[in-house]
């Protein structure tokens, strides 16, 4: 986890990346926010080449939820296990400095 967070922090198009665990440590939710589909594809490429095998040995992913307007290329690159893709309609985000 720490190595993956450190490597992801180098990606300029990654706007947010957080790991959150339930109190019993049994479930982890990973929040990822990218500047655009190209940035998400860059992250997937790094993940696949450096961390995918180790990650999948350590956990069993249950779902991926994609929000926004991903390109077809990104949609195709995301693993299919319980994939949900929603389309952005409206809203805003505030980030504390």
N, C-alpha and C positions, 0 to 999 in steps of 0.2 A: 504494500500500500504506500509506504513512504517513498519508495523509489519511483513508483508510478506518479505520485503527486509531484515529486521534484522534477521529473522529466516533463510532465504536462505543464508545469509552471513556466517552462521555456517557450511554449507555443504562444506566439503573440495573438493569435486569433481565438484563443480560449479565454472567455470572459469570466467564467466561474467553474470551479471544480471542487466538490466537497464529498466526503465520505461520512455517513451518519449511521450509527448502529443502534438497534433497539437495546433496552436496558439489559436483556439477557445475553446480548451479543450474538444472537442466532440469526439476525437479519440485518443486512447492510443495504442502505439506499445510497446510490451514487448520483449526485446532481451534476450535470455538465451543461454549460451554456457556451455557445460558440457565436462568433461574429457573423458567420454565414456558413453555407454548406461546404465551401472549400475548406474552411477552418476545421469543420467536423471531419472531413475526409482526411485532412492532414493528421488529426489526432488518431483516427482509426488506423491509418498507415503505421504510425509510430507504435501504437498499441499492438497491432498485429505482428510487427517485426521484432518487438522487444519484450512484450509482457503477456501476450495472449495465452501461451501455454502454461505459464506459471499461474496466471489468474484463474484459468479454468481447472487447474489441479487443486486450487485452494477453495473454490466455491462453485456453486451451481446456480447460474443466472436463471431467474424466473421470468423476467419481463423487461422489455425496453419500451419506453413511451417517448415518442418523438413529437415535439410541439413546434409549431412554426410553419414554414413553407419550404421543406427540404426539396432539393433538386431530385430528379429521377435517379441520378447517379448515386446520391447519398442514400435514397430509399433502398436501392438495390444492394448497397454495401453493408447495410445494417443487418446483423444476424436475425434470422426469422423466429427464434423462440419467443412466442407471445408478443410479437411486435405490434404496437399500436401507433399509428401516425395520425395526428390531428392537424387541422389547418388553422392557423392564426386568424382570428376575426377582429379583435380589438383589445386594448388594454395599455398598460404602461408598467415600467419597473423603476424603482428608486434604489440607488446603491449608496451606502454610507462610505465615506472615505476612510 
